[in-house]
Amino acid sequence: MPDTSKQYDSVITTCRTLFENKMKDYGSAWRILRLPSLTDQIFIKAQRIRSLQQNDVRKVDEGEASEFVGIINYCIMALIQLDKGIVEQPDMELDEALELYDQKVSLTKQLMMDKNHDYGEAWRDMRVSSLTDLILQKLLRVKQIEDNKGKTLVSEGIDANYQDMINYAVFALIHLKETE
């Protein structure tokens, strides 16, 4: 598992750098996004990945990796929005956003480490396409929970689904990097 931890951190460093640079360019404009809007952004990225995996022809010269990075960052934004609430105007400075980003990553990585221990790194034998399908499944679950106004009878909440999507996307990026 030490390799997994280092690989995870490497992927997150890439994602965090992009998040930080976009914060410098755009500020915290994302703070106005409601959870369904963030979920839909993640859905669009996951659908594009699936399309790239299924189609031989690409009309836009961007691969799967950038879309997985987007999924990670949008999921982290959603986790922050769950805690902080939605605002009408951007209200967050870079330092606070990065601190919250790091907190969400820390919790999500710990969840991954715990599950990875119990599952024996089963994800290493999975295909990237399967990880994509799992992300899409989680998105459909989140959409249903959102449609149910956050109420569930026996299921984990929206936050756990966003965390799982982050971890699946990290695993996919690790796989993609290993096959380069």
Contacts in CASP RR format, 6 or more apart in sequence:
PFRMAT RR
TARGET T0000
AUTHOR 0000-0000-0000
METHOD contacts of the structure
MODEL  1
MPDTSKQYDSVITTCRTLFENKMKDYGSAWRILRLPSLTDQIFIKAQRIR
SLQQNDVRKVDEGEASEFVGIINYCIMALIQLDKGIVEQPDMELDEALEL
YDQKVSLTKQLMMDKNHDYGEAWRDMRVSSLTDLILQKLLRVKQIEDNKG
KTLVSEGIDANYQDMINYAVFALIHLKETE
1 113 0 8 1.000
1 116 0 8 1.000
1 117 0 8 1.000
1 121 0 8 1.000
4 113 0 8 1.000
4 116 0 8 1.000
4 121 0 8 1.000
4 174 0 8 1.000
5 109 0 8 1.000
5 113 0 8 1.000
7 174 0 8 1.000
7 177 0 8 1.000
8 109 0 8 1.000
8 112 0 8 1.000
8 170 0 8 1.000
8 174 0 8 1.000
9 109 0 8 1.000
11 72 0 8 1.000
11 170 0 8 1.000
11 173 0 8 1.000
11 174 0 8 1.000
11 177 0 8 1.000
12 72 0 8 1.000
12 105 0 8 1.000
12 109 0 8 1.000
12 170 0 8 1.000
14 69 0 8 1.000
14 173 0 8 1.000
15 69 0 8 1.000
15 70 0 8 1.000
15 72 0 8 1.000
15 73 0 8 1.000
15 76 0 8 1.000
16 98 0 8 1.000
16 101 0 8 1.000
16 102 0 8 1.000
16 105 0 8 1.000
18 69 0 8 1.000
18 70 0 8 1.000
18 73 0 8 1.000
19 73 0 8 1.000
19 76 0 8 1.000
19 97 0 8 1.000
19 98 0 8 1.000
19 101 0 8 1.000
20 94 0 8 1.000
20 98 0 8 1.000
22 73 0 8 1.000
23 94 0 8 1.000
23 97 0 8 1.000
23 98 0 8 1.000
24 94 0 8 1.000
27 90 0 8 1.000
27 92 0 8 1.000
27 94 0 8 1.000
28 90 0 8 1.000
28 91 0 8 1.000
28 92 0 8 1.000
28 93 0 8 1.000
28 97 0 8 1.000
29 90 0 8 1.000
30 77 0 8 1.000
31 81 0 8 1.000
31 84 0 8 1.000
31 86 0 8 1.000
31 87 0 8 1.000
31 89 0 8 1.000
31 90 0 8 1.000
31 91 0 8 1.000
31 92 0 8 1.000
32 86 0 8 1.000
32 87 0 8 1.000
32 88 0 8 1.000
32 89 0 8 1.000
32 90 0 8 1.000
33 41 0 8 1.000
33 77 0 8 1.000
33 81 0 8 1.000
33 86 0 8 1.000
34 81 0 8 1.000
34 86 0 8 1.000
35 78 0 8 1.000
35 81 0 8 1.000
35 82 0 8 1.000
35 86 0 8 1.000
35 146 0 8 1.000
35 158 0 8 1.000
36 143 0 8 1.000
36 146 0 8 1.000
38 74 0 8 1.000
38 77 0 8 1.000
38 78 0 8 1.000
38 81 0 8 1.000
39 78 0 8 1.000
39 139 0 8 1.000
39 142 0 8 1.000
39 143 0 8 1.000
39 146 0 8 1.000
41 74 0 8 1.000
42 70 0 8 1.000
42 71 0 8 1.000
42 74 0 8 1.000
42 75 0 8 1.000
42 78 0 8 1.000
42 135 0 8 1.000
42 139 0 8 1.000
42 165 0 8 1.000
43 136 0 8 1.000
43 139 0 8 1.000
43 143 0 8 1.000
45 67 0 8 1.000
45 68 0 8 1.000
45 70 0 8 1.000
45 71 0 8 1.000
45 74 0 8 1.000
46 67 0 8 1.000
46 71 0 8 1.000
46 132 0 8 1.000
46 135 0 8 1.000
46 136 0 8 1.000
46 139 0 8 1.000
47 136 0 8 1.000
48 67 0 8 1.000
49 64 0 8 1.000
49 67 0 8 1.000
49 68 0 8 1.000
49 132 0 8 1.000
49 135 0 8 1.000
50 129 0 8 1.000
50 132 0 8 1.000
50 133 0 8 1.000
50 136 0 8 1.000
52 58 0 8 1.000
52 63 0 8 1.000
52 64 0 8 1.000
52 67 0 8 1.000
53 64 0 8 1.000
53 128 0 8 1.000
53 129 0 8 1.000
53 132 0 8 1.000
64 128 0 8 1.000
64 172 0 8 1.000
64 176 0 8 1.000
65 173 0 8 1.000
65 176 0 8 1.000
68 169 0 8 1.000
68 172 0 8 1.000
68 173 0 8 1.000
68 176 0 8 1.000
69 169 0 8 1.000
69 173 0 8 1.000
70 169 0 8 1.000
71 135 0 8 1.000
71 165 0 8 1.000
71 166 0 8 1.000
71 169 0 8 1.000
72 166 0 8 1.000
72 169 0 8 1.000
72 170 0 8 1.000
75 162 0 8 1.000
75 163 0 8 1.000
75 165 0 8 1.000
75 166 0 8 1.000
75 169 0 8 1.000
76 101 0 8 1.000
76 104 0 8 1.000
76 105 0 8 1.000
76 108 0 8 1.000
76 166 0 8 1.000
78 158 0 8 1.000
78 162 0 8 1.000
79 104 0 8 1.000
79 108 0 8 1.000
79 159 0 8 1.000
79 162 0 8 1.000
79 163 0 8 1.000
80 97 0 8 1.000
80 100 0 8 1.000
80 101 0 8 1.000
80 104 0 8 1.000
82 158 0 8 1.000
82 159 0 8 1.000
82 162 0 8 1.000
83 100 0 8 1.000
84 92 0 8 1.000
84 100 0 8 1.000
92 100 0 8 1.000
105 166 0 8 1.000
107 163 0 8 1.000
108 163 0 8 1.000
108 166 0 8 1.000
108 167 0 8 1.000
111 163 0 8 1.000
111 167 0 8 1.000
112 167 0 8 1.000
112 170 0 8 1.000
115 167 0 8 1.000
116 123 0 8 1.000
123 131 0 8 1.000
123 168 0 8 1.000
123 171 0 8 1.000
126 171 0 8 1.000
126 175 0 8 1.000
127 175 0 8 1.000
128 172 0 8 1.000
128 175 0 8 1.000
128 176 0 8 1.000
131 168 0 8 1.000
131 169 0 8 1.000
131 171 0 8 1.000
131 172 0 8 1.000
131 175 0 8 1.000
132 172 0 8 1.000
134 164 0 8 1.000
134 168 0 8 1.000
135 165 0 8 1.000
135 168 0 8 1.000
135 169 0 8 1.000
138 161 0 8 1.000
138 164 0 8 1.000
138 165 0 8 1.000
138 168 0 8 1.000
139 161 0 8 1.000
139 165 0 8 1.000
141 155 0 8 1.000
141 161 0 8 1.000
142 158 0 8 1.000
142 161 0 8 1.000
142 162 0 8 1.000
145 151 0 8 1.000
145 152 0 8 1.000
145 155 0 8 1.000
145 157 0 8 1.000
145 158 0 8 1.000
145 161 0 8 1.000
146 158 0 8 1.000
150 157 0 8 1.000
150 158 0 8 1.000
END
